[in-house]
Amino acid sequence: MKKINLAITGCLGRMGQQLIQSAKKNKDFRVVSLTENKIIQRKISGIKLELNTVDAFKKASIIVDFSVPKCTLQVLKIASKLKKRIVIGTTGFSKKEENLIKKYSRKIPILKAGNMSLGVNLLIYLTEIASKSLSNKFLTKIYEVHHKNKVDHPSGTALMLSKGIADGKNKNFYSLIGKKYLNKKTFPYGKKINFNSIRKGNVVGEHEVRFSSGKEIVTLNHESFDRALYSEGALTASKWLMKKKPGLYSMRDLLNFK
C-alpha cells in the first residue's frame, strides 16, 4: 500500500511531538512536512521546520493540525486552496470560527474533534443517551483535569460533552453553557451546564459528567493515561478521511455511532 504523505502543524507542541513519534511507528504514513507559526532553524528526523505556507503543504496528502485557532484558520485557508484534506484536533474556537470551518468543509474534507480518543467519543455518545433518557429534573455539571500548561478552559472535550447533553435534550448547545470555573475544589449544579477545569502537573486528561436530581446522581467518566491514544486516533482519522468527499466529519462518523 502506498504511504500517505503527512504534514503536521504545531509540530513542537505536546501533540505535535507525539504525532511525529506515532507516525514514525505507523507503516501507513510518511511525514513530509513539519510546521510552526514562527521561524525556527531546526530539523526533526531530517525534516526542516517551516512556516504555514503553500510550499510547506504541497507534498502532503493530508494535514493534521494541533495548534491554536488562529493558526488553524491560516492552515485551513491554504488547505482549501491546495484541496488538501485536514484533521483538526485544535480546541478553543469561537462560534464565528466554527462557522468558518463549516464554510471551508464545503470545499475540502475536514475531520474535526476536540478529542481523538475512542473511549472519550464513546463517553460523549453515552452522555447524549443519558441526557435524552433522564428527565429535565436532572441538573448537570462537567469536571475536567488537564496538565498545567493547557491554556483553554473548559477543554474542547468538556465542550463536546456539553454538546452531547444539549443534543440529548434537543436544545441549542450555546444556550446551555453555564458558569466556567477554574481550579475550584467544589462547584455547583445549575439550570445550565456548569464547568470546573483543573490545571495541574502532567495530567493527560480526566473528564466527568454528573446528572443530579437531588435524590440521586448519575456519573459518567473517562481517564486518559497516555497521550499516544490521541495521536494514534488522529492517524486513524487521517486514514479514514482519505476516502471521503468534502464535508465536515467527526470521530462519531468514523466510529459509526448512530
C-alpha positions as CSV (number, residue, x, y, z in Angstrom):
1,M,0.0,0.0,0.0
2,K,1.2,3.5,-0.9
3,K,2.1,5.6,2.1
4,I,0.1,8.7,3.0
5,N,2.1,11.9,2.9
6,L,1.5,13.6,6.2
7,A,2.0,17.3,7.3
8,I,2.0,18.1,11.0
9,T,1.3,21.6,12.2
10,G,2.2,22.9,15.6
11,C,5.0,20.3,15.5
12,L,6.8,21.5,18.6
13,G,3.7,21.3,20.8
14,R,2.9,18.3,23.0
15,M,0.6,16.7,20.5
16,G,2.8,17.7,17.6
17,Q,5.7,15.8,19.1
18,Q,3.5,12.9,19.9
19,L,2.2,12.7,16.4
20,I,5.7,12.6,15.0
21,Q,6.5,9.6,17.2
22,S,3.3,7.8,16.3
23,A,3.7,8.5,12.6
24,K,7.2,7.0,12.7
25,K,5.8,3.8,14.0
26,N,2.9,3.6,11.6
27,K,3.6,1.9,8.3
28,D,0.8,3.8,6.5
29,F,2.3,7.2,6.8
30,R,5.3,9.2,5.7
31,V,5.9,12.6,7.4
32,V,6.8,15.1,4.6
33,S,6.2,18.5,6.3
34,L,6.5,19.9,9.8
35,T,5.4,23.5,10.5
36,E,5.3,26.1,13.3
37,N,3.9,29.6,13.3
38,K,7.3,31.2,13.7
39,I,10.7,30.7,12.0
40,I,12.8,28.1,13.9
41,Q,16.1,27.0,12.4
42,R,15.8,23.3,13.3
43,K,15.3,19.8,11.8
44,I,13.3,16.9,13.2
45,S,14.1,13.5,11.8
46,G,15.8,15.2,8.9
47,I,12.8,17.5,8.1
48,K,13.3,21.2,8.2
49,L,10.7,23.1,10.2
50,E,8.7,25.6,8.0
51,L,6.1,28.2,8.4
52,N,2.5,27.5,7.4
53,T,2.7,28.3,3.6
54,V,1.6,26.9,0.3
55,D,5.1,25.4,-0.3
56,A,5.1,23.7,3.1
57,F,1.9,21.7,2.3
58,K,2.3,21.0,-1.4
59,K,3.7,17.5,-1.0
60,A,1.2,16.5,1.7
61,S,-1.8,14.3,1.1
62,I,-3.3,15.3,4.4
63,I,-2.6,17.8,7.2
64,V,-3.0,17.1,10.9
65,D,-3.4,20.3,12.9
66,F,-3.0,20.5,16.7
67,S,-2.2,24.2,17.2
68,V,-4.2,27.2,18.2
69,P,-7.4,28.6,16.5
70,K,-5.5,31.5,14.7
71,C,-3.0,29.1,13.1
72,T,-5.7,26.5,12.3
73,L,-7.6,29.1,10.3
74,Q,-4.4,30.1,8.5
75,V,-3.8,26.4,7.7
76,L,-7.4,25.9,6.5
77,K,-7.1,28.8,4.1
78,I,-4.0,27.2,2.5
79,A,-5.5,23.6,2.6
80,S,-8.6,24.9,0.8
81,K,-6.5,26.5,-1.9
82,L,-4.5,23.3,-2.4
83,K,-7.5,21.0,-2.0
84,K,-5.8,19.1,0.9
85,R,-7.7,17.1,3.5
86,I,-7.2,18.2,7.1
87,V,-7.7,16.6,10.5
88,I,-8.2,19.3,13.2
89,G,-7.5,18.5,16.9
90,T,-7.2,22.1,17.9
91,T,-9.7,23.4,20.5
92,G,-10.9,26.8,21.8
93,F,-12.7,28.0,18.7
94,S,-15.3,30.8,18.9
95,K,-18.7,30.4,17.3
96,K,-17.6,32.6,14.4
97,E,-14.5,30.4,13.9
98,E,-16.6,27.3,14.0
99,N,-18.8,28.7,11.2
100,L,-15.7,29.4,9.1
101,I,-14.6,25.8,9.5
102,K,-18.0,24.7,8.2
103,K,-17.6,27.0,5.2
104,Y,-14.2,25.5,4.3
105,S,-15.7,22.0,4.6
106,R,-17.8,22.7,1.5
107,K,-14.5,22.6,-0.5
108,I,-12.4,20.0,1.3
109,P,-12.9,17.0,3.6
110,I,-12.4,18.1,7.3
111,L,-12.5,15.9,10.3
112,K,-12.7,18.0,13.5
113,A,-12.7,16.6,17.0
114,G,-11.8,18.1,20.4
115,N,-10.7,14.6,21.3
116,M,-9.4,11.8,19.1
117,S,-9.8,9.0,21.8
118,L,-12.2,6.1,21.1
119,G,-13.1,6.0,24.8
120,V,-13.9,9.7,25.0
121,N,-16.1,9.6,22.0
122,L,-17.9,6.7,23.4
123,L,-18.4,8.8,26.6
124,I,-19.9,11.6,24.6
125,Y,-22.3,9.2,22.9
126,L,-23.3,7.8,26.3
127,T,-23.7,11.3,27.7
128,E,-26.2,12.1,24.9
129,I,-28.1,8.9,25.6
130,A,-28.2,9.7,29.4
131,S,-29.3,13.3,28.7
132,K,-32.1,12.1,26.5
133,S,-33.2,9.4,28.9
134,L,-33.2,11.4,32.1
135,S,-35.9,14.0,32.9
136,N,-35.4,17.7,33.0
137,K,-35.4,17.5,36.8
138,F,-31.8,16.3,36.5
139,L,-29.2,19.1,36.5
140,T,-25.8,18.6,35.0
141,K,-22.2,19.7,35.5
142,I,-18.8,18.8,34.0
143,Y,-15.5,18.4,35.7
144,E,-12.2,18.1,33.8
145,V,-8.5,17.9,34.6
146,H,-5.5,18.6,32.3
147,H,-1.8,19.4,32.5
148,K,-0.8,22.8,33.9
149,N,0.2,24.2,30.5
150,K,-3.2,23.8,28.9
151,V,-4.4,27.3,28.2
152,D,-8.1,26.9,27.1
153,H,-10.8,26.1,29.6
154,P,-13.2,24.4,29.6
155,S,-11.3,21.9,27.4
156,G,-12.5,21.0,23.9
157,T,-13.6,17.6,25.3
158,A,-15.7,19.2,28.1
159,L,-17.4,21.3,25.5
160,M,-18.1,18.2,23.3
161,L,-19.6,16.5,26.4
162,S,-21.8,19.6,27.0
163,K,-22.9,19.4,23.4
164,G,-23.8,15.8,24.0
165,I,-26.0,16.9,26.9
166,A,-27.6,19.6,24.7
167,D,-28.2,17.2,21.8
168,G,-29.8,14.7,24.1
169,K,-32.3,17.3,25.2
170,N,-32.7,18.6,21.7
171,K,-31.6,22.1,22.8
172,N,-29.1,24.7,21.4
173,F,-25.6,24.0,22.7
174,Y,-24.7,27.6,23.2
175,S,-27.9,28.3,25.2
176,L,-26.9,25.7,27.8
177,I,-23.4,26.9,28.6
178,G,-23.3,28.0,32.2
179,K,-20.6,29.2,34.5
180,K,-16.9,28.3,33.9
181,Y,-14.8,27.8,37.0
182,L,-11.0,27.3,37.2
183,N,-9.2,25.3,39.8
184,K,-12.1,25.2,42.3
185,K,-12.4,22.4,45.0
186,T,-16.2,22.3,44.6
187,F,-18.7,23.9,42.2
188,P,-22.5,23.9,41.9
189,Y,-25.0,22.4,39.6
190,G,-27.1,25.0,37.7
191,K,-30.1,25.3,35.4
192,K,-27.4,25.5,32.7
193,I,-24.2,23.3,32.4
194,N,-21.5,24.5,34.8
195,F,-17.8,23.6,34.3
196,N,-14.8,23.2,36.6
197,S,-11.4,23.0,34.9
198,I,-8.4,21.9,37.0
199,R,-4.9,22.6,35.6
200,K,-2.1,20.7,37.4
201,G,1.0,18.7,36.9
202,N,1.3,16.5,33.8
203,V,-2.2,15.0,33.8
204,V,-3.1,13.7,30.3
205,G,-6.9,14.1,30.7
206,E,-9.8,13.4,33.1
207,H,-13.4,14.1,32.3
208,E,-16.6,13.6,34.3
209,V,-20.2,14.3,33.7
210,R,-22.7,14.3,36.5
211,F,-26.5,14.3,36.4
212,S,-28.3,15.1,39.7
213,S,-32.0,15.1,40.6
214,G,-31.2,16.0,44.2
215,K,-32.2,12.4,45.2
216,E,-29.7,10.5,43.0
217,I,-26.6,11.2,40.9
218,V,-25.6,9.5,37.7
219,T,-21.9,9.8,36.9
220,L,-20.1,9.1,33.6
221,N,-16.3,9.5,33.4
222,H,-13.1,8.8,31.5
223,E,-9.4,8.9,32.3
224,S,-6.5,9.1,29.9
225,F,-3.1,7.8,30.8
226,D,-1.1,8.0,27.6
227,R,-1.1,10.9,25.1
228,A,-0.3,8.4,22.3
229,L,-4.0,7.4,22.2
230,Y,-4.8,10.9,20.8
231,S,-2.1,10.8,18.2
232,E,-3.0,7.3,17.1
233,G,-6.6,8.3,16.9
234,A,-5.6,11.3,14.8
235,L,-3.8,8.9,12.4
236,T,-6.8,6.6,12.2
237,A,-8.9,9.6,11.4
238,S,-6.5,10.7,8.7
239,K,-6.5,7.3,7.0
240,W,-10.4,7.3,7.1
241,L,-10.7,10.8,5.8
242,M,-8.6,10.0,2.7
243,K,-11.6,8.2,1.2
244,K,-14.1,11.0,2.0
245,K,-15.7,13.7,-0.1
246,P,-15.7,17.4,1.0
247,G,-17.7,17.8,4.2
248,L,-17.3,18.3,8.0
249,Y,-16.8,15.0,9.8
250,S,-16.3,13.9,13.4
251,M,-15.0,10.9,15.3
252,R,-18.6,9.9,15.7
253,D,-18.8,9.5,11.9
254,L,-15.6,7.4,11.9
255,L,-16.9,5.2,14.7
256,N,-20.3,4.9,13.1
257,F,-22.2,5.8,16.3
258,K,-25.9,6.2,15.4
